[in-house]
Amino acid sequence: MKKTLWMTGALAVVAAALVLSGCNKKSGASSSSGDDVKVVRINFQTGGLCAAPVHVAMKLGLFDEELSAIGQKAEYVQVVEGGATLAEMIASGKVDAGYGLYATQMQAMENGLPISFTSGIHIGCTKYYVRADSDIYTVADLRGKTIGVPGLADSSVMHLKRKLLDLGVGVTAENNEVEFVAYASSDLAIALNNGAVDAIGAHDPVATTGELAYGFRKILDTGIDEKFANEYCCQQFVTHKLLRENPEGAAAVTRALQKAAAFVEAEPRAAAQLQIENDLVSGDLDFNTALLEEINFRPSRSLGKKTFADAARQLQTVGILKASTDIEKFISEGYIEIFGVPDGYTYDSATKTYTAIYEDRS
């Protein structure tokens, strides 16, 4: 990726969705403390290596730094496995901004989940496996097979259906040649090893841990596959309420997470150590570092939007998004450019400085 430092024209107008929602900078944030300081509530989860940017932004004070610069504060809201889902927490007004697998939220967004994505954060954390003795060697061989996944709306399903569509394998309601079965993430490897499913799709570290424990054979890795190698899987989002009432806060948390991603890209070992020391992710430092090194954490708003747009159009083709949805409107409202947010950042470990990138990289 080219790194351009010139700022001219970069602070573009806020996207149509934000304009139409009627920004009012004086209306306050969706949450505030007793002294009327605006508070932005940011989701986080533990256990996932690819959540490193959120963990870094929390523990290195990047959220606090960006928000305090505009007189605001950060609060952190944990999403716990087995509890309310992220979508449920957004819908109930408990979260203002956060980060996660964008494809997992697309159907919910189509059905009214009030969020828009603002930047791509990292590429590649989903892998697909079969047993070592399986007669499945390529994704095309999955025709007629059963695939275990963390959830039927999970991004592992969305990615695989798009790949299968390209290969001519039926994934529509009218012509469905594969079956997806949901398991808890921790049970996926066991299900494959026991023969309950023919293949699994999983996110790291669960994916690589299962591979090493059982000797599974990898048939698809979104981090290196030609189709997905330049697509972001995890992206930053903000709620429409935050956009209406506090667009400066929405911009601040997006910048902070972009910076945190750039830090992880440059300092994967430091990020892995921070996660372990703060009980955010378990595991071995060397193992976790190696996995973070595999993931592309260079943030980009423009490439993030291209990912969202390409996926939305193809998911409508396979029937995951409704045929009646105005897909171009869905894209323009679902992925926005906020005033004051660059395309991304880089981090220089030697000088410990961040450099904004204002070039559209799509």
LUMVEXFI-955563 format. One record per residue (C-alpha): residue number from 0; x, y, z; residue in three letters. Coordinates in steps of 0.5 Angstrom, whole numbers, plus 2048, in hexadecimal, padded with zeros to 3 digits. Example, Ala and Ser with C-alpha at 12.3 -4.5 7.8 and 13.67 -1.06 7.14 Angstrom:
2
+-----+-----+-----+-----+-----+
:   n :   X :   Y :   Z : res :
+-----+-----+-----+-----+-----+
:   0 : 819 : 7F7 : 810 : ALA :
:   1 : 81B : 7FE : 80E : SER :
+-----+-----+-----+-----+-----+
END
This chain:
362
+-----+-----+-----+-----+-----+
:   n :   X :   Y :   Z : res :
+-----+-----+-----+-----+-----+
:   0 : 800 : 800 : 800 : MET :
:   1 : 803 : 807 : 7FE : LYS :
:   2 : 803 : 80C : 804 : LYS :
:   3 : 801 : 813 : 802 : THR :
:   4 : 802 : 818 : 807 : LEU :
:   5 : 7FF : 81E : 803 : TRP :
:   6 : 7F8 : 820 : 807 : MET :
:   7 : 7F5 : 824 : 801 : THR :
:   8 : 7EE : 822 : 800 : GLY :
:   9 : 7EE : 81D : 805 : ALA :
:  10 : 7E9 : 81F : 80A : LEU :
:  11 : 7E3 : 81D : 806 : ALA :
:  12 : 7DC : 81F : 807 : VAL :
:  13 : 7D8 : 81A : 80C : VAL :
:  14 : 7D5 : 815 : 808 : ALA :
:  15 : 7CE : 816 : 806 : ALA :
:  16 : 7CB : 811 : 80B : ALA :
:  17 : 7CE : 816 : 811 : LEU :
:  18 : 7CC : 81C : 80D : VAL :
:  19 : 7C5 : 81A : 80C : LEU :
:  20 : 7C4 : 818 : 814 : SER :
:  21 : 7C5 : 81F : 816 : GLY :
:  22 : 7CB : 820 : 819 : CYS :
:  23 : 7CB : 824 : 81F : ASN :
:  24 : 7D1 : 826 : 823 : LYS :
:  25 : 7CE : 829 : 829 : LYS :
:  26 : 7C9 : 823 : 82A : SER :
:  27 : 7CE : 81F : 82F : GLY :
:  28 : 7D0 : 818 : 82E : ALA :
:  29 : 7CC : 812 : 82F : SER :
:  30 : 7CF : 811 : 836 : SER :
:  31 : 7D2 : 817 : 83B : SER :
:  32 : 7D5 : 817 : 842 : SER :
:  33 : 7D2 : 81B : 848 : GLY :
:  34 : 7D7 : 821 : 846 : ASP :
:  35 : 7D4 : 821 : 83F : ASP :
:  36 : 7DA : 81F : 83B : VAL :
:  37 : 7D8 : 81B : 835 : LYS :
:  38 : 7DA : 813 : 836 : VAL :
:  39 : 7DA : 80E : 830 : VAL :
:  40 : 7D9 : 807 : 832 : ARG :
:  41 : 7DE : 802 : 82E : ILE :
:  42 : 7DD : 7FB : 82E : ASN :
:  43 : 7E2 : 7F6 : 82F : PHE :
:  44 : 7E3 : 7EE : 830 : GLN :
:  45 : 7E8 : 7EA : 833 : THR :
:  46 : 7EB : 7E3 : 830 : GLY :
:  47 : 7EC : 7E5 : 829 : GLY :
:  48 : 7F3 : 7E7 : 826 : LEU :
:  49 : 7F0 : 7EB : 820 : CYS :
:  50 : 7ED : 7F0 : 826 : ALA :
:  51 : 7F4 : 7F2 : 827 : ALA :
:  52 : 7F3 : 7F9 : 824 : PRO :
:  53 : 7ED : 7FA : 829 : VAL :
:  54 : 7F1 : 7F8 : 82F : HIS :
:  55 : 7F7 : 7FC : 82D : VAL :
:  56 : 7F3 : 802 : 82C : ALA :
:  57 : 7F0 : 801 : 833 : MET :
:  58 : 7F6 : 7FF : 837 : LYS :
:  59 : 7FB : 804 : 833 : LEU :
:  60 : 7F6 : 80A : 834 : GLY :
:  61 : 7F5 : 80B : 82D : LEU :
:  62 : 7ED : 80C : 82E : PHE :
:  63 : 7EE : 810 : 834 : ASP :
:  64 : 7F3 : 815 : 830 : GLU :
:  65 : 7EF : 816 : 82A : GLU :
:  66 : 7E8 : 817 : 82E : LEU :
:  67 : 7EC : 81B : 833 : SER :
:  68 : 7EE : 820 : 82E : ALA :
:  69 : 7E7 : 822 : 82C : ILE :
:  70 : 7E5 : 822 : 834 : GLY :
:  71 : 7E2 : 81B : 834 : GLN :
:  72 : 7E3 : 814 : 837 : LYS :
:  73 : 7E3 : 80D : 836 : ALA :
:  74 : 7DF : 807 : 839 : GLU :
:  75 : 7E0 : 800 : 838 : TYR :
:  76 : 7DA : 7FB : 837 : VAL :
:  77 : 7DC : 7F4 : 837 : GLN :
:  78 : 7D8 : 7EF : 832 : VAL :
:  79 : 7D8 : 7E8 : 836 : VAL :
:  80 : 7D8 : 7E2 : 832 : GLU :
:  81 : 7D1 : 7DF : 834 : GLY :
:  82 : 7CE : 7E5 : 836 : GLY :
:  83 : 7CB : 7EB : 832 : ALA :
:  84 : 7CE : 7EB : 82B : THR :
:  85 : 7D1 : 7F1 : 828 : LEU :
:  86 : 7CB : 7F3 : 824 : ALA :
:  87 : 7C7 : 7F2 : 82A : GLU :
:  88 : 7CB : 7F7 : 82E : MET :
:  89 : 7CB : 7FC : 828 : ILE :
:  90 : 7C3 : 7FB : 827 : ALA :
:  91 : 7C2 : 7FC : 82E : SER :
:  92 : 7C6 : 803 : 82E : GLY :
:  93 : 7CC : 800 : 833 : LYS :
:  94 : 7D2 : 801 : 82E : VAL :
:  95 : 7D3 : 807 : 829 : ASP :
:  96 : 7D9 : 804 : 825 : ALA :
:  97 : 7DE : 7FE : 825 : GLY :
:  98 : 7E1 : 7F9 : 820 : TYR :
:  99 : 7DF : 7F2 : 81E : GLY :
: 100 : 7DE : 7EE : 818 : LEU :
: 101 : 7DA : 7F2 : 813 : TYR :
: 102 : 7D7 : 7ED : 80F : ALA :
: 103 : 7D4 : 7EA : 815 : THR :
: 104 : 7D0 : 7F0 : 816 : GLN :
: 105 : 7CE : 7F1 : 80F : MET :
: 106 : 7C7 : 7EE : 80F : GLN :
: 107 : 7C6 : 7F1 : 816 : ALA :
: 108 : 7C7 : 7F8 : 813 : MET :
: 109 : 7C3 : 7F6 : 80D : GLU :
: 110 : 7BD : 7F5 : 812 : ASN :
: 111 : 7BE : 7FC : 816 : GLY :
: 112 : 7C5 : 7FB : 81A : LEU :
: 113 : 7C6 : 802 : 81B : PRO :
: 114 : 7CE : 802 : 819 : ILE :
: 115 : 7D3 : 804 : 814 : SER :
: 116 : 7DA : 802 : 813 : PHE :
: 117 : 7DF : 807 : 812 : THR :
: 118 : 7E6 : 804 : 811 : SER :
: 119 : 7E9 : 7FD : 80F : GLY :
: 120 : 7ED : 7FB : 815 : ILE :
: 121 : 7F1 : 7F4 : 813 : HIS :
: 122 : 7F1 : 7EF : 80E : ILE :
: 123 : 7F1 : 7E7 : 80F : GLY :
: 124 : 7EF : 7E3 : 815 : CYS :
: 125 : 7EA : 7DE : 812 : THR :
: 126 : 7EC : 7D7 : 810 : LYS :
: 127 : 7E9 : 7D1 : 80E : TYR :
: 128 : 7EB : 7CA : 80F : TYR :
: 129 : 7EA : 7C2 : 80E : VAL :
: 130 : 7ED : 7BC : 811 : ARG :
: 131 : 7F3 : 7B9 : 80F : ALA :
: 132 : 7F0 : 7B3 : 80C : ASP :
: 133 : 7EA : 7B7 : 808 : SER :
: 134 : 7E9 : 7B6 : 801 : ASP :
: 135 : 7E8 : 7BE : 801 : ILE :
: 136 : 7EE : 7C2 : 7FE : TYR :
: 137 : 7EB : 7C8 : 7FB : THR :
: 138 : 7E5 : 7CD : 7FD : VAL :
: 139 : 7E1 : 7CA : 7F6 : ALA :
: 140 : 7E1 : 7C3 : 7FA : ASP :
: 141 : 7DD : 7C6 : 7FF : LEU :
: 142 : 7D7 : 7C4 : 7FB : ARG :
: 143 : 7D2 : 7C0 : 7FE : GLY :
: 144 : 7D6 : 7C1 : 805 : LYS :
: 145 : 7D4 : 7C3 : 80C : THR :
: 146 : 7D8 : 7C9 : 80F : ILE :
: 147 : 7D9 : 7CB : 816 : GLY :
: 148 : 7D9 : 7D2 : 818 : VAL :
: 149 : 7D9 : 7D7 : 81E : PRO :
: 150 : 7D2 : 7D9 : 81C : GLY :
: 151 : 7CD : 7D9 : 816 : LEU :
: 152 : 7CE : 7E1 : 815 : ALA :
: 153 : 7D5 : 7E1 : 816 : ASP :
: 154 : 7DA : 7E4 : 811 : SER :
: 155 : 7DD : 7DD : 810 : SER :
: 156 : 7D6 : 7DB : 80D : VAL :
: 157 : 7D6 : 7E1 : 809 : MET :
: 158 : 7DD : 7E0 : 806 : HIS :
: 159 : 7DD : 7D9 : 804 : LEU :
: 160 : 7D6 : 7DA : 801 : LYS :
: 161 : 7D9 : 7E0 : 7FC : ARG :
: 162 : 7DF : 7DB : 7FB : LYS :
: 163 : 7DB : 7D5 : 7F9 : LEU :
: 164 : 7D6 : 7DA : 7F5 : LEU :
: 165 : 7DD : 7DB : 7F1 : ASP :
: 166 : 7DE : 7D4 : 7F0 : LEU :
: 167 : 7D7 : 7D2 : 7ED : GLY :
: 168 : 7D5 : 7CF : 7F4 : VAL :
: 169 : 7CD : 7D0 : 7F5 : GLY :
: 170 : 7CD : 7D4 : 7FC : VAL :
: 171 : 7C6 : 7D7 : 7FA : THR :
: 172 : 7BF : 7D5 : 7FD : ALA :
: 173 : 7BD : 7D3 : 7F6 : GLU :
: 174 : 7C3 : 7CF : 7F5 : ASN :
: 175 : 7C7 : 7CD : 7FC : ASN :
: 176 : 7CD : 7C8 : 7FB : GLU :
: 177 : 7D0 : 7C9 : 802 : VAL :
: 178 : 7CD : 7C9 : 809 : GLU :
: 179 : 7D0 : 7CD : 80F : PHE :
: 180 : 7CF : 7CB : 816 : VAL :
: 181 : 7D0 : 7D0 : 81C : ALA :
: 182 : 7D5 : 7CE : 822 : TYR :
: 183 : 7D8 : 7D2 : 828 : ALA :
: 184 : 7DF : 7D4 : 825 : SER :
: 185 : 7E2 : 7CF : 82B : SER :
: 186 : 7DF : 7C9 : 828 : ASP :
: 187 : 7E0 : 7CA : 820 : LEU :
: 188 : 7E7 : 7C6 : 820 : ALA :
: 189 : 7E4 : 7C1 : 824 : ILE :
: 190 : 7DE : 7C0 : 820 : ALA :
: 191 : 7E2 : 7C0 : 81A : LEU :
: 192 : 7E7 : 7BB : 81D : ASN :
: 193 : 7E1 : 7B6 : 81F : ASN :
: 194 : 7DE : 7B6 : 818 : GLY :
: 195 : 7D8 : 7BA : 81A : ALA :
: 196 : 7D9 : 7BF : 814 : VAL :
: 197 : 7DE : 7BE : 80E : ASP :
: 198 : 7E1 : 7C5 : 80F : ALA :
: 199 : 7E1 : 7CB : 813 : ILE :
: 200 : 7E2 : 7D3 : 813 : GLY :
: 201 : 7E5 : 7D6 : 819 : ALA :
: 202 : 7E9 : 7DC : 81B : HIS :
: 203 : 7F0 : 7DD : 81E : ASP :
: 204 : 7F2 : 7DB : 823 : PRO :
: 205 : 7ED : 7D5 : 823 : VAL :
: 206 : 7EE : 7D3 : 81C : ALA :
: 207 : 7F6 : 7D3 : 81D : THR :
: 208 : 7F5 : 7CF : 823 : THR :
: 209 : 7F1 : 7CA : 820 : GLY :
: 210 : 7F5 : 7C9 : 81A : GLU :
: 211 : 7FB : 7C8 : 81F : LEU :
: 212 : 7F8 : 7C3 : 824 : ALA :
: 213 : 7F4 : 7BF : 81F : TYR :
: 214 : 7F9 : 7BF : 819 : GLY :
: 215 : 7F3 : 7C2 : 814 : PHE :
: 216 : 7F4 : 7C4 : 80D : ARG :
: 217 : 7F3 : 7CB : 80B : LYS :
: 218 : 7EF : 7CC : 805 : ILE :
: 219 : 7EE : 7D4 : 805 : LEU :
: 220 : 7F1 : 7DA : 809 : ASP :
: 221 : 7EE : 7E0 : 808 : THR :
: 222 : 7F4 : 7E4 : 809 : GLY :
: 223 : 7F8 : 7E1 : 803 : ILE :
: 224 : 7F2 : 7DF : 7FF : ASP :
: 225 : 7F2 : 7E3 : 7F8 : GLU :
: 226 : 7EB : 7E5 : 7F9 : LYS :
: 227 : 7EC : 7E7 : 800 : PHE :
: 228 : 7F3 : 7E9 : 801 : ALA :
: 229 : 7F1 : 7F1 : 800 : ASN :
: 230 : 7EA : 7F0 : 804 : GLU :
: 231 : 7E9 : 7F3 : 80B : TYR :
: 232 : 7E6 : 7EE : 810 : CYS :
: 233 : 7E6 : 7F2 : 816 : CYS :
: 234 : 7E4 : 7F9 : 816 : GLN :
: 235 : 7E2 : 7FF : 81A : GLN :
: 236 : 7DB : 801 : 81B : PHE :
: 237 : 7D7 : 807 : 81E : VAL :
: 238 : 7CF : 808 : 820 : THR :
: 239 : 7CB : 80C : 81C : HIS :
: 240 : 7C9 : 80F : 823 : LYS :
: 241 : 7D0 : 811 : 824 : LEU :
: 242 : 7D1 : 814 : 81D : LEU :
: 243 : 7CB : 818 : 81E : ARG :
: 244 : 7CD : 81B : 825 : GLU :
: 245 : 7D4 : 81B : 825 : ASN :
: 246 : 7D8 : 81A : 81E : PRO :
: 247 : 7DE : 81D : 821 : GLU :
: 248 : 7DE : 817 : 826 : GLY :
: 249 : 7DD : 812 : 820 : ALA :
: 250 : 7E3 : 815 : 81D : ALA :
: 251 : 7E7 : 814 : 823 : ALA :
: 252 : 7E6 : 80D : 824 : VAL :
: 253 : 7E7 : 80B : 81D : THR :
: 254 : 7EE : 80F : 81D : ARG :
: 255 : 7F0 : 80B : 823 : ALA :
: 256 : 7EE : 804 : 821 : LEU :
: 257 : 7F2 : 806 : 81A : GLN :
: 258 : 7F8 : 808 : 81E : LYS :
: 259 : 7F7 : 802 : 823 : ALA :
: 260 : 7F7 : 7FD : 81C : ALA :
: 261 : 7FD : 801 : 81A : ALA :
: 262 : 801 : 7FF : 820 : PHE :
: 263 : 7FF : 7F8 : 820 : VAL :
: 264 : 802 : 7F7 : 819 : GLU :
: 265 : 808 : 7FA : 81B : ALA :
: 266 : 809 : 7F7 : 822 : GLU :
: 267 : 805 : 7F0 : 822 : PRO :
: 268 : 809 : 7EE : 828 : ARG :
: 269 : 808 : 7F4 : 82C : ALA :
: 270 : 800 : 7F3 : 82A : ALA :
: 271 : 800 : 7EC : 82C : ALA :
: 272 : 804 : 7ED : 833 : GLN :
: 273 : 7FF : 7F3 : 835 : LEU :
: 274 : 7F9 : 7EE : 833 : GLN :
: 275 : 7FC : 7E8 : 838 : ILE :
: 276 : 7FE : 7ED : 83D : GLU :
: 277 : 7F7 : 7F0 : 83E : ASN :
: 278 : 7F4 : 7E9 : 83E : ASP :
: 279 : 7F0 : 7EB : 837 : LEU :
: 280 : 7F3 : 7E5 : 833 : VAL :
: 281 : 7F6 : 7DF : 836 : SER :
: 282 : 7FC : 7DB : 833 : GLY :
: 283 : 803 : 7DB : 831 : ASP :
: 284 : 807 : 7E1 : 830 : LEU :
: 285 : 80A : 7DE : 82A : ASP :
: 286 : 804 : 7DB : 827 : PHE :
: 287 : 800 : 7E1 : 827 : ASN :
: 288 : 805 : 7E5 : 824 : THR :
: 289 : 806 : 7E1 : 81F : ALA :
: 290 : 7FE : 7E1 : 81D : LEU :
: 291 : 7FE : 7E8 : 81E : LEU :
: 292 : 804 : 7E9 : 819 : GLU :
: 293 : 800 : 7E5 : 814 : GLU :
: 294 : 7FA : 7EA : 814 : ILE :
: 295 : 7FA : 7F0 : 810 : ASN :
: 296 : 7F9 : 7F6 : 815 : PHE :
: 297 : 7FA : 7FC : 810 : ARG :
: 298 : 7F3 : 800 : 811 : PRO :
: 299 : 7F0 : 803 : 80B : SER :
: 300 : 7E9 : 806 : 80A : ARG :
: 301 : 7E9 : 806 : 803 : SER :
: 302 : 7EB : 7FF : 802 : LEU :
: 303 : 7E6 : 7FD : 808 : GLY :
: 304 : 7E0 : 800 : 804 : LYS :
: 305 : 7E2 : 7FD : 7FE : LYS :
: 306 : 7E2 : 7F6 : 802 : THR :
: 307 : 7DB : 7F8 : 804 : PHE :
: 308 : 7D8 : 7FA : 7FE : ALA :
: 309 : 7DB : 7F4 : 7FA : ASP :
: 310 : 7D8 : 7EF : 7FF : ALA :
: 311 : 7D2 : 7F2 : 800 : ALA :
: 312 : 7D1 : 7F2 : 7F8 : ARG :
: 313 : 7D3 : 7EA : 7F8 : GLN :
: 314 : 7CF : 7E9 : 7FE : LEU :
: 315 : 7C8 : 7EB : 7FB : GLN :
: 316 : 7CA : 7E7 : 7F5 : THR :
: 317 : 7CA : 7E1 : 7FA : VAL :
: 318 : 7C4 : 7E3 : 7FE : GLY :
: 319 : 7C7 : 7E5 : 804 : ILE :
: 320 : 7C5 : 7EC : 803 : LEU :
: 321 : 7BE : 7ED : 800 : LYS :
: 322 : 7BD : 7EE : 7F9 : ALA :
: 323 : 7B8 : 7F3 : 7FA : SER :
: 324 : 7BE : 7F7 : 7FE : THR :
: 325 : 7C0 : 7FD : 7FA : ASP :
: 326 : 7C7 : 7FB : 7FB : ILE :
: 327 : 7CB : 801 : 7F9 : GLU :
: 328 : 7C7 : 805 : 7FE : LYS :
: 329 : 7C9 : 800 : 803 : PHE :
: 330 : 7D0 : 801 : 802 : ILE :
: 331 : 7D0 : 808 : 802 : SER :
: 332 : 7CC : 808 : 808 : GLU :
: 333 : 7D0 : 802 : 80B : GLY :
: 334 : 7D7 : 805 : 80A : TYR :
: 335 : 7D9 : 80C : 80B : ILE :
: 336 : 7DE : 811 : 80B : GLU :
: 337 : 7DF : 816 : 811 : ILE :
: 338 : 7E2 : 81D : 811 : PHE :
: 339 : 7E8 : 81D : 815 : GLY :
: 340 : 7EA : 815 : 813 : VAL :
: 341 : 7F0 : 813 : 80F : PRO :
: 342 : 7F0 : 80D : 80A : ASP :
: 343 : 7F4 : 80A : 810 : GLY :
: 344 : 7FB : 80B : 813 : TYR :
: 345 : 802 : 807 : 814 : THR :
: 346 : 806 : 807 : 81A : TYR :
: 347 : 80E : 808 : 81B : ASP :
: 348 : 810 : 804 : 820 : SER :
: 349 : 817 : 808 : 820 : ALA :
: 350 : 814 : 80E : 821 : THR :
: 351 : 80D : 80C : 825 : LYS :
: 352 : 809 : 810 : 820 : THR :
: 353 : 803 : 80F : 81C : TYR :
: 354 : 803 : 812 : 815 : THR :
: 355 : 7FC : 813 : 812 : ALA :
: 356 : 7FB : 811 : 80A : ILE :
: 357 : 7F6 : 815 : 806 : TYR :
: 358 : 7F6 : 811 : 800 : GLU :
: 359 : 7F0 : 80D : 7FE : ASP :
: 360 : 7F3 : 806 : 7FD : ARG :
: 361 : 7ED : 803 : 7FA : SER :
+-----+-----+-----+-----+-----+
END
